């Protein structure tokens, strides 16, 4: 008997990829796609850890705001406007 399919989000490192990953998470969560497993390296690990703790539209919306209040990202966040 085959095991049920599982979904993993694998998030890479690299500063500007952090913004791309947050955008990807926003779209996937908005369309009801959820990960069974998340892993990441560097900025991807930060995004993966936060997503794992709050895998909801509200959690991802908060992830967009984190860099604007920390030393991780630029002044405007990951450079993505908040359209929520």
N, C-alpha and C positions, 0 to 999 in steps of 0.2 A: 504494500500500500504506500503510495507517495505521500510525503509530508506536505502540509499546507505551505503555499508560497509565503515568503516573508519579504518585507521591504526594508532596505537599508539605505540611509543617507550617508554618503562618504564625502566629507567636506575637507577641501585642501587648504593648505597654507598659502600665504601671499596676500599682503595688505589689501589690495583692491578686490581680491576675490571674496573678501569678507562681505562686501556690499552685494556682490552677485549672489552669494549664498543666502543672504537675508531676503533678497528679492525672490529667489527661488523658493525659499521656505514660505514666504507670504502667499505665493501663487499656489503651491502644493496644498497648504493647509486650507486655503480658501476653496479649493476644489475637493476637499475631503480626503486627500492622500495623507496617510499617517505612516510614520516609520516604526518598525518593530525594533530597529537598532540604529544608532547614530554613532559615527566615529569621525574624528577630525585631527588635523595637525595644525599647530600654530593658531592663526585666527580661526581656522575651521574647527579647532578643538573648543575654542571659546563659544562659537556659535552652536556647536553640537551639544556642549554641556548645558547651555542655557535652554536650547530647544528641548532637550531631554527633561528638564525640570518643569517646563511650561509648554507642552506641545499643543498649543491652542492658538487661535487667531489673536487673542489678547496677549499671549506670551510672545508671539512673534512681533506684534506691534510694539511691545516694550523693548524687544531686542533692537529694533530700529533706533530707539532713543538712547540706548546705553552709551554708545561712543560719544555723544554730545555732552555727556556728564562724566566722562572718564578720560584718562590719558591714552586710551586705545585708539580712538578714531579722530577724525577731524572735527572742527567746531560744529558743523551741521550734521553730525552723525556720519553714517557711511556714505554720505553724499546723496541719499535718497529722500525725496520729499515724503512727508507723512500724509497719505491720502485717505486715512481712515476717518 
